[in-house]
Amino acid sequence: MKKLLRPQDILLLFLAGGIDAFVEFKNEPMASACKNLYGWVPSRYRKTNYFQTVYHSLRTGYIEKIIKDGEVFLQLTPKGNKKVLRKFSLFAWQKRKWDRKWRLVIFDIAEVDKKTRDNFRAKLREFGFGMLQQSVWITPYDFASDLREFIQALSLGENAFVLETASIIAGDEKDLVAKVWPLEDINQSYQDLFSLLTKLRGREQISIEELRKIRSQYLEILREDPCLPKELLPQDWYRQKVEEILKRLR
């Protein structure tokens, strides 16, 4: 995936329940949100910039303020929820039953059009495609219509092709996945974080600084996670175990 998480992305994901676990997108108000949100943001984001993000998101209608029992809550609006699902559609796709089909993109873009080629590769990464070869990318998800529009917008009709296959004739599917995505390394990172969280869970109190580091580490791992269907993941995938503990560390 390797998606850049901007401050507004983190805010919307937080209110959607996304940083706790990218399992369900739901409206989830949080008391004293501004104060708490800063503790959940990677350290490279300045506090003042994050408050500006809250203000901007309120003005654009992605979030709203509500008063409950005399306290101010921030809540994701339907407009904000749509933005989360649109921008981070891989998490929604991962919840669906896989149709067991593969989509391949094959392209040949000349060196003189390097900028176009780089933009095209960036879009493929955004859609969750993995690179099998320099000009051959694959994904188990159906982004054909969105990708078709992007290919037309870049006038790549003669240089890029999208194919769909329902089976792999030769070779093991898990071996193919391992060649394209570094799942073992990602899972090891999740496992290391799980070990850390297991130690912290036994403590009575965790500081805001520790919580910030944990969230930052989780987000960095998540940026690398291709969010593949469960059928393609290692049997002992640690992401869910990490998320279950993170839910309790609010």
N, C-alpha and C positions, 0 to 999 in steps of 0.2 A: 504494500500500500504506500508506505513512505509519504504520507500526506502531511503537509505543514499544518500544524495546529496553531492558528492565530488566537489572540485573546478572546475574540467573540465566539470562535468555535468552542473553546473550552467552557465559556459561560453557558452557551446553549446546551452543550453536552452535559454539563453539570446539572442543569435544571431538568434535563430530560432523563436523568438517572444514568447518563452515559458513562460518566467517569467511574461511578460505582460499578456498573456492569453494562456492557453493550448488549443487553438481553431484551429489555422491553423499553420502548419509547413511551413515556407517560408524563403527564403534568405532575410535578412533585415540588410543591412550595417548600422553601427553606427559610427558617427564621433567622433574623440578623444576617441576611444573605451577603451583604457587602463585606462584612467583617470575616465571615467564614470563607467566602470565596477566595480571598487572598491566600489563605492557608492551603488552598487546593491548586494553586497556579504554579507552573514551573518557575524556578527562581529567576530566570532571565527576563521575566515580565515584571515591569515596575508597578508598584501598587497604584500610583496615580493614573497610569495608563489604563489599568484595569477598571478603575472607577469610571473613567471616560467611556470605556467599552460598555459598562452597565447603562450609563446615560444614553449613549447612542442606540443601544438595543431597545431601550424604552421608547425612544423617539421613533424608531423605525417599526415598532409594533411587534417585535419578536418576543418581547417579554412584557409583563405587566406587574404592577404593584397591587397587592391586596392587603387589607388590614384584618387581622384575626386576633381576638383577645388582646387588643391594644398593641400588637406587634406588627411590624412591616415584613411582608413576605414578597419574594420575587417568584413569578410563575411563568412558565413557558406558555405562549399563546398558540392557537392553532396555526397561525402563520409561521411562528418560530419552529413548531414541530415539523411542518412541511419542509422548512429549510434544512433541519437536521437530517430528515429522511432523504432529502435530495442530495445533499452534499456528502453524506456518509452512508450511501445506499448499500455499501457492502455489508454493513451490520444487519440491515433489513433482509438482504438476500440470504445471509447465513442462517436466518431463522426459518427460511422456507425449505421445503423438501427439494433436494437436488434432482433435476431431471436427467442426470447422468449423461449429459451432453457436454462436449468441449467446443469452444469457439476459438478459432485460429485467425490471426491477422498476419498476412504476408505483405511486405511492402518493399519497394525499391526506390528510394529517394536519393537523387544525385547529391554529391558533395557540395555543389554550388548552392543547393537549397538546404544547407545545414540548419539554418534557423527553423525552417518548416519541419525538418526531420526531428529536431530536438523538441519542438512543440508537440509533434505527433506522439513521440515517445512519452512525454510528460503526461499527455492525456491518457495514453494506454495505462500508465502506472496509476493514474487517478481512478480509472475504471477497475483496477485490480489485476490487470494482465501481468503475467510474468514472462520474462525473456527466455525462450528456449534456445534461440540463436539470435544473432544481431538483428536480423530482419524478420524473425518469426516469433510472435508472442501469443500466449494462450491464456484462457480463463475458463473456469467451469460455469460462469454466469452469463446470462443472456443480456448483453448490452448492445445488441446488434443495431437496434433502431437509433439509439443515441450516437453510436459510433458512425453509423451511416451518415447522419447529419453532419458530424464533425469532418468526415472525409470529404463530403460535398462542399463544406465551407472552405476547406483548404484546397479545393480543386485537385484532389488526389485520385480521382476516379480511375485514371489509367495506371496509377502507381501503387495502389493499396487494395487488397482484396480480403474479404471476411468470409471464412468458411466455417461450417458447423458439421461435427461428426458425432455419431451416437455410440461409437465403439472404437477401441484401440485394437487393431488387428494383431499386432505383435508387440511384445514388451509388457512390463508390469506397470500398472497405473501409479502405484506408490513410488516406484523408481523414477517415473516421469516427474512426479511432484517434487521428489527430493532433488532432482536435477535443476528444477526451475526456482524453487523457493527454499531458503535455508531453515526449514522447520525444526531441525534438531537444535540449531543454535538458538532460535527463538524460544523453543520449549525449555531449553536450559536456563535462559534468562528468566522465564516465568518461574521455573523451579527455584532458582536462587532467591527471587523475590518472595516466593512462598515460604522458604526457610526463614527469611528475615521476619516476615509477618507472623509466622508461628511463634517466634521468640518474643515479639512485641505483644502478642495477644495475651500473654500471661501477666503482663504488667497492668497496674491499676490505672496509670495515666500515660498518655503519649503527648509530647509537646507539639505545638503548631509547626515548629521547624522540622521535626521528624516526619510529621504528616505530610508537609510540603515535599520533602525529599522522596517519600514513598510514592506520592502521586506523580511526581515528575518522572521517577524511574518507570512507573507503570505506563505512563503516556509514551515514553521513549520506546518501550518494548512494543506497545500497541501500534505505533507508527510503522513498525516493521512487519506486523502481523498481516498476512494476506487475507485473513478471514475466510478460509476455505470451508467447504461443506464438511461436516463431521466425518463423513465416509473417507475423506482424504487425509485426515489428521492422524498423528500418532495415537496409539491406543490410550496412553497415559498423558493426555494433554493438560497442562497445569493452569491454563488461563482461567478456567472455571473455578478452580480451587482458590486462586488468587482473588478473584472477584467476590467469592463468598466471604472471605475474611475482610476485604475492603468495605463491604456493606456494613460491617459492624464497627468500622473505625471512623464514623462520622464525627 
